[in-house]
Amino acid sequence: MISKDMQKALNEQVNKEFYSAYLYLAMSAYCSTAGLPGFAHWMRLQYEEENLHVTKMYDYILDQGGEVDLKMIEEPPKEFGTPLEIFEKTLEHEQFITKSIHNLMGLAVDERDYATQAFLQWYVTEQVEEEANVQDVLNPLRMVGNDKGGLMMIDQKLGGRAVSAAPAAE
Ligand code: OFO
C-alpha cells in the first residue's frame, strides 16, 4: 500500500518519464532529418528505454493497490540545434530527472515507506547510468567541435549502440 501523496508523486513521475520518451523520439526524428542516422538510432533506443521506465513505475502503482492517473504529455520541441547542443540538452534533462527521482526517494524516506524506497533504488542507479551514457557522447562531441569528419565518426559509433538489458524482474 502507498499513501495518496506517494501515489500522486509516482503518477507525476510517470508523466515525466513519458515526456522523456517523447523528447527522445522528437530528437530521433530531428537527427534522422538532419542526416545523422547514428544519432537517430541512439535516441530511438533511449526512447524505448524511457518506455520501460514508464511501465515499470505504472506496474508498481498498480501492484501497490494505487490508482494510475495518466495526465497530458507536454509537447517536445522540434528544433534541437547541433549534435553538441542536442547532447547538452539531453544531459540537462537527465539531471532534471535525477533530481525528480531523488525527491521521490526523499518522500519515501520521510514516509518510512520501505517498499517504495526499495523500488526507487533501481531508478537511482539507472539515473547514474543515464547521465554517464550521455557524458560518454558529450565528451567526444566537445573534442571534435564542428569538424564534419569527427561528427561522422561519432555518428557511426552511435549507430552501433546495442539495446541495453531490460530492467531486472521484481
Ligand atoms: Fe527515465 O531516465 Fe531518462 O529521462
Backbone and ligand atoms as CSV (ligand in chain L), in Angstrom:
chain,resi,resn,atom,element,x,y,z
A,1,MET,N,N,0.835,-1.202,0.000
A,1,MET,CA,C,0.000,0.000,0.000
A,1,MET,C,C,0.875,1.260,0.000
A,2,ILE,N,N,0.454,2.238,-0.774
A,2,ILE,CA,C,1.185,3.509,-0.787
A,2,ILE,C,C,0.242,4.639,-0.369
A,3,SER,N,N,0.812,5.718,0.143
A,3,SER,CA,C,-0.019,6.847,0.579
A,3,SER,C,C,-0.555,7.591,-0.645
A,4,LYS,N,N,-1.532,8.449,-0.414
A,4,LYS,CA,C,-2.097,9.264,-1.508
A,4,LYS,C,C,-1.030,10.214,-2.054
A,5,ASP,N,N,-0.217,10.759,-1.129
A,5,ASP,CA,C,0.858,11.659,-1.582
A,5,ASP,C,C,1.849,10.912,-2.473
A,6,MET,N,N,2.178,9.698,-2.049
A,6,MET,CA,C,3.131,8.911,-2.840
A,6,MET,C,C,2.519,8.536,-4.188
A,7,GLN,N,N,1.257,8.175,-4.174
A,7,GLN,CA,C,0.569,7.824,-5.430
A,7,GLN,C,C,0.630,9.006,-6.410
A,8,LYS,N,N,0.352,10.201,-5.877
A,8,LYS,CA,C,0.368,11.402,-6.727
A,8,LYS,C,C,1.782,11.646,-7.270
A,9,ALA,N,N,2.771,11.527,-6.397
A,9,ALA,CA,C,4.159,11.782,-6.815
A,9,ALA,C,C,4.614,10.743,-7.856
A,10,LEU,N,N,4.222,9.492,-7.673
A,10,LEU,CA,C,4.617,8.454,-8.645
A,10,LEU,C,C,3.928,8.697,-9.991
A,11,ASN,N,N,2.671,9.107,-9.931
A,11,ASN,CA,C,1.966,9.416,-11.192
A,11,ASN,C,C,2.610,10.605,-11.908
A,12,GLU,N,N,3.073,11.584,-11.129
A,12,GLU,CA,C,3.765,12.718,-11.752
A,12,GLU,C,C,5.064,12.257,-12.408
A,13,GLN,N,N,5.737,11.306,-11.756
A,13,GLN,CA,C,6.985,10.791,-12.334
A,13,GLN,C,C,6.697,9.993,-13.613
A,14,VAL,N,N,5.586,9.251,-13.618
A,14,VAL,CA,C,5.189,8.527,-14.842
A,14,VAL,C,C,5.058,9.534,-15.987
A,15,ASN,N,N,4.452,10.673,-15.707
A,15,ASN,CA,C,4.280,11.700,-16.741
A,15,ASN,C,C,5.643,12.222,-17.226
A,16,LYS,N,N,6.567,12.410,-16.285
A,16,LYS,CA,C,7.905,12.904,-16.669
A,16,LYS,C,C,8.640,11.865,-17.525
A,17,GLU,N,N,8.454,10.587,-17.185
A,17,GLU,CA,C,9.120,9.531,-17.966
A,17,GLU,C,C,8.494,9.450,-19.372
A,18,PHE,N,N,7.190,9.648,-19.441
A,18,PHE,CA,C,6.525,9.699,-20.752
A,18,PHE,C,C,7.089,10.866,-21.564
A,19,TYR,N,N,7.258,12.009,-20.894
A,19,TYR,CA,C,7.806,13.171,-21.603
A,19,TYR,C,C,9.222,12.874,-22.091
A,20,SER,N,N,10.011,12.187,-21.263
A,20,SER,CA,C,11.373,11.803,-21.678
A,20,SER,C,C,11.301,10.982,-22.962
A,21,ALA,N,N,10.394,10.010,-22.990
A,21,ALA,CA,C,10.251,9.166,-24.185
A,21,ALA,C,C,9.905,10.034,-25.404
A,22,TYR,N,N,8.970,10.931,-25.198
A,22,TYR,CA,C,8.509,11.823,-26.268
A,22,TYR,C,C,9.649,12.714,-26.757
A,23,LEU,N,N,10.418,13.248,-25.792
A,23,LEU,CA,C,11.545,14.124,-26.110
A,23,LEU,C,C,12.571,13.375,-26.963
A,24,TYR,N,N,12.897,12.145,-26.562
A,24,TYR,CA,C,13.911,11.389,-27.302
A,24,TYR,C,C,13.396,10.972,-28.681
A,25,LEU,N,N,12.117,10.718,-28.772
A,25,LEU,CA,C,11.566,10.377,-30.095
A,25,LEU,C,C,11.639,11.601,-31.016
A,26,ALA,N,N,11.356,12.778,-30.457
A,26,ALA,CA,C,11.452,14.025,-31.238
A,26,ALA,C,C,12.901,14.270,-31.642
A,27,MET,N,N,13.835,14.008,-30.741
A,27,MET,CA,C,15.258,14.179,-31.060
A,27,MET,C,C,15.676,13.188,-32.143
A,28,SER,N,N,15.155,11.976,-32.058
A,28,SER,CA,C,15.488,10.945,-33.042
A,28,SER,C,C,15.002,11.380,-34.434
A,29,ALA,N,N,13.786,11.880,-34.508
A,29,ALA,CA,C,13.236,12.343,-35.790
A,29,ALA,C,C,14.084,13.493,-36.336
A,30,TYR,N,N,14.457,14.401,-35.450
A,30,TYR,CA,C,15.272,15.555,-35.856
A,30,TYR,C,C,16.617,15.092,-36.428
A,31,CYS,N,N,17.247,14.120,-35.753
A,31,CYS,CA,C,18.555,13.624,-36.206
A,31,CYS,C,C,18.415,12.882,-37.539
A,32,SER,N,N,17.319,12.119,-37.704
A,32,SER,CA,C,17.091,11.417,-38.982
A,32,SER,C,C,17.012,12.431,-40.113
A,33,THR,N,N,16.213,13.471,-39.890
A,33,THR,CA,C,16.022,14.503,-40.917
A,33,THR,C,C,17.327,15.234,-41.205
A,34,ALA,N,N,18.168,15.360,-40.173
A,34,ALA,CA,C,19.441,16.082,-40.341
A,34,ALA,C,C,20.515,15.194,-40.981
A,35,GLY,N,N,20.156,13.951,-41.334
A,35,GLY,CA,C,21.135,13.062,-41.974
A,35,GLY,C,C,22.151,12.491,-40.997
A,36,LEU,N,N,21.707,12.246,-39.767
A,36,LEU,CA,C,22.581,11.674,-38.737
A,36,LEU,C,C,21.958,10.374,-38.216
A,37,PRO,N,N,22.030,9.287,-39.029
A,37,PRO,CA,C,21.323,8.061,-38.644
A,37,PRO,C,C,21.815,7.427,-37.356
A,38,GLY,N,N,23.118,7.587,-37.056
A,38,GLY,CA,C,23.646,7.010,-35.813
A,38,GLY,C,C,23.082,7.724,-34.597
A,39,PHE,N,N,23.030,9.041,-34.649
A,39,PHE,CA,C,22.443,9.825,-33.553
A,39,PHE,C,C,20.962,9.462,-33.408
A,40,ALA,N,N,20.288,9.319,-34.568
A,40,ALA,CA,C,18.857,8.981,-34.545
A,40,ALA,C,C,18.637,7.619,-33.891
A,41,HIS,N,N,19.510,6.673,-34.186
A,41,HIS,CA,C,19.407,5.326,-33.603
A,41,HIS,C,C,19.591,5.386,-32.082
A,42,TRP,N,N,20.597,6.153,-31.633
A,42,TRP,CA,C,20.886,6.285,-30.200
A,42,TRP,C,C,19.649,6.836,-29.479
A,43,MET,N,N,19.055,7.866,-30.071
A,43,MET,CA,C,17.876,8.499,-29.459
A,43,MET,C,C,16.657,7.568,-29.486
A,44,ARG,N,N,16.552,6.784,-30.535
A,44,ARG,CA,C,15.431,5.851,-30.646
A,44,ARG,C,C,15.509,4.779,-29.536
A,45,LEU,N,N,16.726,4.295,-29.286
A,45,LEU,CA,C,16.894,3.314,-28.196
A,45,LEU,C,C,16.605,3.972,-26.847
A,46,GLN,N,N,16.983,5.227,-26.730
A,46,GLN,CA,C,16.719,5.962,-25.494
A,46,GLN,C,C,15.204,6.077,-25.272
A,47,TYR,N,N,14.507,6.345,-26.357
A,47,TYR,CA,C,13.035,6.411,-26.316
A,47,TYR,C,C,12.463,5.082,-25.774
A,48,GLU,N,N,13.016,3.972,-26.294
A,48,GLU,CA,C,12.499,2.670,-25.859
A,48,GLU,C,C,12.795,2.420,-24.374
A,49,GLU,N,N,13.965,2.871,-23.937
A,49,GLU,CA,C,14.306,2.725,-22.504
A,49,GLU,C,C,13.340,3.500,-21.638
A,50,GLU,N,N,12.990,4.694,-22.093
A,50,GLU,CA,C,12.068,5.522,-21.301
A,50,GLU,C,C,10.697,4.856,-21.180
A,51,ASN,N,N,10.294,4.173,-22.240
A,51,ASN,CA,C,9.014,3.458,-22.157
A,51,ASN,C,C,9.070,2.383,-21.073
A,52,LEU,N,N,10.229,1.758,-20.923
A,52,LEU,CA,C,10.389,0.769,-19.844
A,52,LEU,C,C,10.306,1.447,-18.478
A,53,HIS,N,N,10.897,2.646,-18.389
A,53,HIS,CA,C,10.829,3.375,-17.115
A,53,HIS,C,C,9.370,3.697,-16.764
A,54,VAL,N,N,8.591,4.013,-17.797
A,54,VAL,CA,C,7.163,4.312,-17.582
A,54,VAL,C,C,6.442,3.075,-17.058
A,55,THR,N,N,6.569,1.970,-17.787
A,55,THR,CA,C,5.735,0.804,-17.463
A,55,THR,C,C,6.135,0.155,-16.146
A,56,LYS,N,N,7.427,0.259,-15.817
A,56,LYS,CA,C,7.886,-0.299,-14.529
A,56,LYS,C,C,7.202,0.446,-13.373
A,57,MET,N,N,7.107,1.772,-13.497
A,57,MET,CA,C,6.503,2.564,-12.431
A,57,MET,C,C,4.978,2.394,-12.418
A,58,TYR,N,N,4.418,2.332,-13.600
A,58,TYR,CA,C,2.969,2.092,-13.766
A,58,TYR,C,C,2.583,0.774,-13.063
A,59,ASP,N,N,3.368,-0.277,-13.317
A,59,ASP,CA,C,3.093,-1.588,-12.694
A,59,ASP,C,C,3.200,-1.500,-11.169
A,60,TYR,N,N,4.178,-0.736,-10.699
A,60,TYR,CA,C,4.377,-0.633,-9.252
A,60,TYR,C,C,3.166,0.031,-8.584
A,61,ILE,N,N,2.667,1.086,-9.203
A,61,ILE,CA,C,1.497,1.779,-8.624
A,61,ILE,C,C,0.339,0.778,-8.502
A,62,LEU,N,N,0.118,0.016,-9.572
A,62,LEU,CA,C,-0.984,-0.961,-9.553
A,62,LEU,C,C,-0.719,-2.075,-8.535
A,63,ASP,N,N,0.523,-2.575,-8.504
A,63,ASP,CA,C,0.868,-3.644,-7.555
A,63,ASP,C,C,0.629,-3.207,-6.112
A,64,GLN,N,N,0.753,-1.898,-5.864
A,64,GLN,CA,C,0.575,-1.382,-4.505
A,64,GLN,C,C,-0.874,-0.972,-4.245
A,65,GLY,N,N,-1.759,-1.381,-5.133
A,65,GLY,CA,C,-3.184,-1.078,-4.945
A,65,GLY,C,C,-3.510,0.379,-5.215
A,66,GLY,N,N,-2.617,1.087,-5.880
A,66,GLY,CA,C,-2.847,2.502,-6.167
A,66,GLY,C,C,-3.607,2.709,-7.477
A,67,GLU,N,N,-3.892,3.975,-7.750
A,67,GLU,CA,C,-4.594,4.317,-8.998
A,67,GLU,C,C,-3.644,5.011,-9.942
A,68,VAL,N,N,-3.630,4.528,-11.184
A,68,VAL,CA,C,-2.820,5.186,-12.215
A,68,VAL,C,C,-3.609,6.385,-12.732
A,69,ASP,N,N,-2.924,7.531,-12.824
A,69,ASP,CA,C,-3.589,8.757,-13.274
A,69,ASP,C,C,-2.739,9.347,-14.400
A,70,LEU,N,N,-3.124,9.033,-15.634
A,70,LEU,CA,C,-2.331,9.474,-16.781
A,70,LEU,C,C,-2.724,10.890,-17.192
A,71,LYS,N,N,-1.757,11.779,-17.124
A,71,LYS,CA,C,-2.006,13.191,-17.466
A,71,LYS,C,C,-1.530,13.483,-18.884
A,72,MET,N,N,-1.880,14.662,-19.362
A,72,MET,CA,C,-1.467,15.075,-20.700
A,72,MET,C,C,0.064,15.181,-20.767
A,73,ILE,N,N,0.623,14.740,-21.887
A,73,ILE,CA,C,2.086,14.817,-22.056
A,73,ILE,C,C,2.423,16.102,-22.813
A,74,GLU,N,N,3.357,16.854,-22.238
A,74,GLU,CA,C,3.793,18.114,-22.858
A,74,GLU,C,C,4.405,17.861,-24.242
A,75,GLU,N,N,4.201,18.817,-25.142
A,75,GLU,CA,C,4.763,18.688,-26.492
A,75,GLU,C,C,6.262,18.993,-26.469
A,76,PRO,N,N,7.095,18.104,-27.050
A,76,PRO,CA,C,8.535,18.398,-27.056
A,76,PRO,C,C,8.883,19.403,-28.145
A,77,PRO,N,N,10.062,20.029,-28.061
A,77,PRO,CA,C,10.483,20.950,-29.134
A,77,PRO,C,C,10.688,20.188,-30.448
A,78,LYS,N,N,10.790,20.933,-31.549
A,78,LYS,CA,C,11.034,20.299,-32.854
A,78,LYS,C,C,12.461,20.556,-33.332
A,79,GLU,N,N,13.058,21.616,-32.810
A,79,GLU,CA,C,14.414,22.010,-33.207
A,79,GLU,C,C,15.357,21.771,-32.039
A,80,PHE,N,N,16.520,21.207,-32.339
A,80,PHE,CA,C,17.448,20.929,-31.243
A,80,PHE,C,C,18.862,21.437,-31.485
A,81,GLY,N,N,19.108,22.056,-32.648
A,81,GLY,CA,C,20.428,22.628,-32.905
A,81,GLY,C,C,21.467,21.605,-33.332
A,82,THR,N,N,22.725,21.860,-32.978
A,82,THR,CA,C,23.835,20.996,-33.398
A,82,THR,C,C,23.860,19.722,-32.542
A,83,PRO,N,N,24.589,18.683,-32.991
A,83,PRO,CA,C,24.705,17.479,-32.158
A,83,PRO,C,C,25.187,17.799,-30.735
A,84,LEU,N,N,26.128,18.740,-30.628
A,84,LEU,CA,C,26.611,19.109,-29.286
A,84,LEU,C,C,25.484,19.710,-28.452
A,85,GLU,N,N,24.707,20.592,-29.079
A,85,GLU,CA,C,23.587,21.210,-28.350
A,85,GLU,C,C,22.543,20.159,-27.952
A,86,ILE,N,N,22.317,19.186,-28.836
A,86,ILE,CA,C,21.351,18.118,-28.526
A,86,ILE,C,C,21.779,17.387,-27.258
A,87,PHE,N,N,23.066,17.038,-27.187
A,87,PHE,CA,C,23.524,16.269,-26.031
A,87,PHE,C,C,23.667,17.123,-24.781
A,88,GLU,N,N,23.897,18.423,-24.962
A,88,GLU,CA,C,23.898,19.289,-23.773
A,88,GLU,C,C,22.485,19.356,-23.193
A,89,LYS,N,N,21.490,19.444,-24.091
A,89,LYS,CA,C,20.089,19.464,-23.628
A,89,LYS,C,C,19.728,18.119,-22.989
A,90,THR,N,N,20.261,17.048,-23.555
A,90,THR,CA,C,19.973,15.708,-23.031
A,90,THR,C,C,20.512,15.567,-21.612
A,91,LEU,N,N,21.743,16.037,-21.403
A,91,LEU,CA,C,22.315,15.935,-20.058
A,91,LEU,C,C,21.497,16.761,-19.062
A,92,GLU,N,N,21.134,17.960,-19.474
A,92,GLU,CA,C,20.320,18.829,-18.619
A,92,GLU,C,C,19.011,18.117,-18.247
A,93,HIS,N,N,18.406,17.477,-19.241
A,93,HIS,CA,C,17.144,16.784,-18.991
A,93,HIS,C,C,17.339,15.618,-18.010
A,94,GLU,N,N,18.401,14.844,-18.223
A,94,GLU,CA,C,18.619,13.703,-17.333
A,94,GLU,C,C,18.934,14.158,-15.902
A,95,GLN,N,N,19.625,15.294,-15.780
A,95,GLN,CA,C,19.900,15.814,-14.432
A,95,GLN,C,C,18.606,16.247,-13.753
A,96,PHE,N,N,17.692,16.776,-14.550
A,96,PHE,CA,C,16.369,17.148,-14.023
A,96,PHE,C,C,15.619,15.892,-13.546
A,97,ILE,N,N,15.692,14.824,-14.339
A,97,ILE,CA,C,15.012,13.570,-13.959
A,97,ILE,C,C,15.657,12.968,-12.705
A,98,THR,N,N,16.975,13.041,-12.625
A,98,THR,CA,C,17.676,12.522,-11.431
A,98,THR,C,C,17.175,13.249,-10.184
A,99,LYS,N,N,17.073,14.576,-10.286
A,99,LYS,CA,C,16.612,15.366,-9.148
A,99,LYS,C,C,15.196,14.933,-8.748
A,100,SER,N,N,14.378,14.703,-9.744
A,100,SER,CA,C,13.000,14.310,-9.502
A,100,SER,C,C,12.921,12.935,-8.800
A,101,ILE,N,N,13.769,12.010,-9.240
A,101,ILE,CA,C,13.817,10.679,-8.594
A,101,ILE,C,C,14.305,10.820,-7.148
A,102,HIS,N,N,15.296,11.686,-6.947
A,102,HIS,CA,C,15.807,11.877,-5.581
A,102,HIS,C,C,14.739,12.506,-4.679
A,103,ASN,N,N,13.939,13.405,-5.233
A,103,ASN,CA,C,12.845,13.986,-4.440
A,103,ASN,C,C,11.827,12.917,-4.057
A,104,LEU,N,N,11.559,12.014,-5.017
A,104,LEU,CA,C,10.632,10.910,-4.734
A,104,LEU,C,C,11.186,10.028,-3.613
A,105,MET,N,N,12.478,9.737,-3.714
A,105,MET,CA,C,13.116,8.909,-2.686
A,105,MET,C,C,13.034,9.618,-1.331
A,106,GLY,N,N,13.222,10.936,-1.347
A,106,GLY,CA,C,13.132,11.716,-0.116
A,106,GLY,C,C,11.752,11.586,0.519
A,107,LEU,N,N,10.724,11.587,-0.321
A,107,LEU,CA,C,9.356,11.433,0.185
A,107,LEU,C,C,9.176,10.032,0.796
A,108,ALA,N,N,9.714,9.016,0.102
A,108,ALA,CA,C,9.588,7.635,0.603
A,108,ALA,C,C,10.294,7.491,1.951
A,109,VAL,N,N,11.434,8.175,2.098
A,109,VAL,CA,C,12.171,8.125,3.374
A,109,VAL,C,C,11.349,8.825,4.453
A,110,ASP,N,N,10.831,10.023,4.134
A,110,ASP,CA,C,10.032,10.772,5.115
A,110,ASP,C,C,8.825,9.963,5.585
A,111,GLU,N,N,8.228,9.220,4.643
A,111,GLU,CA,C,7.022,8.445,4.980
A,111,GLU,C,C,7.358,7.079,5.577
A,112,ARG,N,N,8.627,6.763,5.685
A,112,ARG,CA,C,9.079,5.436,6.130
A,112,ARG,C,C,8.398,4.347,5.282
A,113,ASP,N,N,8.332,4.641,4.000
A,113,ASP,CA,C,7.736,3.715,3.029
A,113,ASP,C,C,8.886,2.870,2.453
A,114,TYR,N,N,9.161,1.766,3.125
A,114,TYR,CA,C,10.347,0.963,2.781
A,114,TYR,C,C,10.200,0.276,1.434
A,115,ALA,N,N,8.996,-0.130,1.096
A,115,ALA,CA,C,8.777,-0.815,-0.188
A,115,ALA,C,C,9.091,0.128,-1.344
A,116,THR,N,N,8.623,1.373,-1.231
A,116,THR,CA,C,8.869,2.330,-2.321
A,116,THR,C,C,10.340,2.724,-2.370
A,117,GLN,N,N,10.985,2.781,-1.209
A,117,GLN,CA,C,12.433,3.063,-1.212
A,117,GLN,C,C,13.165,1.969,-1.988
A,118,ALA,N,N,12.802,0.713,-1.712
A,118,ALA,CA,C,13.459,-0.418,-2.399
A,118,ALA,C,C,13.174,-0.350,-3.894
A,119,PHE,N,N,11.938,-0.029,-4.244
A,119,PHE,CA,C,11.560,0.085,-5.661
A,119,PHE,C,C,12.350,1.203,-6.350
A,120,LEU,N,N,12.428,2.359,-5.690
A,120,LEU,CA,C,13.066,3.526,-6.317
A,120,LEU,C,C,14.577,3.387,-6.437
A,121,GLN,N,N,15.159,2.486,-5.640
A,121,GLN,CA,C,16.616,2.313,-5.717
A,121,GLN,C,C,17.040,1.964,-7.147
A,122,TRP,N,N,16.211,1.193,-7.838
A,122,TRP,CA,C,16.524,0.841,-9.241
A,122,TRP,C,C,16.652,2.115,-10.090
A,123,TYR,N,N,15.759,3.071,-9.873
A,123,TYR,CA,C,15.784,4.323,-10.659
A,123,TYR,C,C,16.995,5.192,-10.285
A,124,VAL,N,N,17.348,5.168,-8.993
A,124,VAL,CA,C,18.512,5.955,-8.552
A,124,VAL,C,C,19.749,5.453,-9.293
A,125,THR,N,N,19.915,4.134,-9.335
A,125,THR,CA,C,21.066,3.530,-10.020
A,125,THR,C,C,20.992,3.776,-11.516
A,126,GLU,N,N,19.801,3.637,-12.061
A,126,GLU,CA,C,19.591,3.834,-13.503
A,126,GLU,C,C,19.976,5.259,-13.911
A,127,GLN,N,N,19.665,6.232,-13.060
A,127,GLN,CA,C,19.977,7.624,-13.412
A,127,GLN,C,C,21.487,7.871,-13.472
A,128,VAL,N,N,22.249,7.155,-12.643
A,128,VAL,CA,C,23.714,7.290,-12.706
A,128,VAL,C,C,24.162,6.837,-14.094
A,129,GLU,N,N,23.588,5.718,-14.553
A,129,GLU,CA,C,23.935,5.182,-15.878
A,129,GLU,C,C,23.460,6.124,-16.995
A,130,GLU,N,N,22.252,6.650,-16.843
A,130,GLU,CA,C,21.709,7.556,-17.859
A,130,GLU,C,C,22.632,8.761,-18.064
A,131,GLU,N,N,23.049,9.371,-16.961
A,131,GLU,CA,C,23.913,10.554,-17.071
A,131,GLU,C,C,25.284,10.171,-17.641
A,132,ALA,N,N,25.821,9.013,-17.218
A,132,ALA,CA,C,27.133,8.577,-17.713
A,132,ALA,C,C,27.069,8.301,-19.218
A,133,ASN,N,N,25.984,7.685,-19.681
A,133,ASN,CA,C,25.833,7.399,-21.113
A,133,ASN,C,C,25.850,8.687,-21.932
A,134,VAL,N,N,25.215,9.714,-21.407
A,134,VAL,CA,C,25.169,10.996,-22.129
A,134,VAL,C,C,26.566,11.626,-22.122
A,135,GLN,N,N,27.236,11.582,-20.977
A,135,GLN,CA,C,28.600,12.151,-20.878
A,135,GLN,C,C,29.539,11.458,-21.859
A,136,ASP,N,N,29.340,10.140,-22.050
A,136,ASP,CA,C,30.206,9.379,-22.966
A,136,ASP,C,C,30.094,9.893,-24.395
A,137,VAL,N,N,28.981,10.495,-24.745
A,137,VAL,CA,C,28.816,11.057,-26.091
A,137,VAL,C,C,29.235,12.526,-26.087
A,138,LEU,N,N,28.918,13.196,-25.001
A,138,LEU,CA,C,29.204,14.631,-24.890
A,138,LEU,C,C,30.710,14.908,-24.949
A,139,ASN,N,N,31.503,14.090,-24.317
A,139,ASN,CA,C,32.961,14.337,-24.288
A,139,ASN,C,C,33.568,14.338,-25.689
A,140,PRO,N,N,33.384,13.283,-26.504
A,140,PRO,CA,C,33.943,13.353,-27.866
A,140,PRO,C,C,33.322,14.475,-28.700
A,141,LEU,N,N,32.050,14.789,-28.471
A,141,LEU,CA,C,31.420,15.878,-29.230
A,141,LEU,C,C,32.118,17.207,-28.934
A,142,ARG,N,N,32.483,17.417,-27.679
A,142,ARG,CA,C,33.183,18.657,-27.297
A,142,ARG,C,C,34.556,18.688,-27.958
A,143,MET,N,N,35.167,17.520,-28.096
A,143,MET,CA,C,36.508,17.470,-28.697
A,143,MET,C,C,36.487,17.792,-30.184
A,144,VAL,N,N,35.491,17.239,-30.910
A,144,VAL,CA,C,35.510,17.442,-32.374
A,144,VAL,C,C,34.951,18.802,-32.790
A,145,GLY,N,N,34.163,19.430,-31.944
A,145,GLY,CA,C,33.585,20.738,-32.290
A,145,GLY,C,C,32.747,20.631,-33.557
A,146,ASN,N,N,33.050,21.480,-34.550
A,146,ASN,CA,C,32.249,21.477,-35.790
A,146,ASN,C,C,32.885,20.658,-36.911
A,147,ASP,N,N,33.932,19.914,-36.590
A,147,ASP,CA,C,34.622,19.139,-37.621
A,147,ASP,C,C,33.706,18.030,-38.174
A,148,LYS,N,N,33.393,18.127,-39.475
A,148,LYS,CA,C,32.426,17.199,-40.092
A,148,LYS,C,C,32.894,15.741,-40.031
A,149,GLY,N,N,34.202,15.536,-40.287
A,149,GLY,CA,C,34.747,14.174,-40.257
A,149,GLY,C,C,34.576,13.558,-38.874
A,150,GLY,N,N,34.869,14.361,-37.857
A,150,GLY,CA,C,34.743,13.886,-36.475
A,150,GLY,C,C,33.292,13.547,-36.142
A,151,LEU,N,N,32.382,14.406,-36.608
A,151,LEU,CA,C,30.951,14.171,-36.326
A,151,LEU,C,C,30.471,12.892,-37.012
A,152,MET,N,N,30.968,12.665,-38.234
A,152,MET,CA,C,30.578,11.446,-38.962
A,152,MET,C,C,31.070,10.201,-38.222
A,153,MET,N,N,32.272,10.297,-37.666
A,153,MET,CA,C,32.812,9.147,-36.925
A,153,MET,C,C,31.966,8.858,-35.679
A,154,ILE,N,N,31.574,9.920,-34.992
A,154,ILE,CA,C,30.733,9.736,-33.792
A,154,ILE,C,C,29.377,9.167,-34.215
A,155,ASP,N,N,28.852,9.663,-35.336
A,155,ASP,CA,C,27.551,9.169,-35.817
A,155,ASP,C,C,27.625,7.665,-36.071
A,156,GLN,N,N,28.726,7.248,-36.676
A,156,GLN,CA,C,28.895,5.822,-36.978
A,156,GLN,C,C,28.952,4.998,-35.690
A,157,LYS,N,N,29.664,5.529,-34.710
A,157,LYS,CA,C,29.813,4.823,-33.433
A,157,LYS,C,C,28.447,4.706,-32.729
A,158,LEU,N,N,27.686,5.785,-32.744
A,158,LEU,CA,C,26.379,5.759,-32.065
A,158,LEU,C,C,25.419,4.795,-32.759
A,159,GLY,N,N,25.612,4.617,-34.059
A,159,GLY,CA,C,24.774,3.676,-34.813
A,159,GLY,C,C,24.941,2.244,-34.327
A,160,GLY,N,N,26.042,1.985,-33.612
A,160,GLY,CA,C,26.301,0.629,-33.109
A,160,GLY,C,C,25.794,0.411,-31.699
A,161,ARG,N,N,25.103,1.412,-31.131
A,161,ARG,CA,C,24.600,1.233,-29.758
A,161,ARG,C,C,23.636,0.060,-29.704
A,162,ALA,N,N,23.883,-0.827,-28.750
A,162,ALA,CA,C,23.020,-2.010,-28.630
A,162,ALA,C,C,21.922,-1.750,-27.605
A,163,VAL,N,N,20.858,-2.520,-27.725
A,163,VAL,CA,C,19.757,-2.424,-26.762
A,163,VAL,C,C,20.298,-2.850,-25.408
A,164,SER,N,N,20.038,-2.032,-24.376
A,164,SER,CA,C,20.545,-2.434,-23.056
A,164,SER,C,C,19.599,-3.430,-22.424
A,165,ALA,N,N,20.106,-4.108,-21.408
A,165,ALA,CA,C,19.323,-5.166,-20.755
A,165,ALA,C,C,18.024,-4.608,-20.195
A,166,ALA,N,N,16.985,-5.399,-20.250
A,166,ALA,CA,C,15.682,-4.988,-19.702
A,166,ALA,C,C,15.819,-4.845,-18.183
A,167,PRO,N,N,14.985,-4.001,-17.573
A,167,PRO,CA,C,15.057,-3.852,-16.124
A,167,PRO,C,C,14.889,-5.206,-15.430
A,168,ALA,N,N,15.612,-5.369,-14.351
A,168,ALA,CA,C,15.550,-6.637,-13.620
A,168,ALA,C,C,14.127,-6.948,-13.189
A,169,ALA,N,N,13.782,-8.213,-13.216
A,169,ALA,CA,C,12.433,-8.646,-12.807
A,169,ALA,C,C,12.268,-8.395,-11.318
A,170,GLU,N,N,11.025,-8.091,-10.925
A,170,GLU,CA,C,10.794,-7.852,-9.479
A,170,GLU,C,C,10.442,-9.149,-8.800
L,1,OFO,FE1,FE,13.854,7.749,-17.411
L,1,OFO,O1,O,15.599,8.203,-17.392
L,1,OFO,FE2,FE,15.976,9.222,-18.858
L,1,OFO,O2,O,14.789,10.521,-18.670
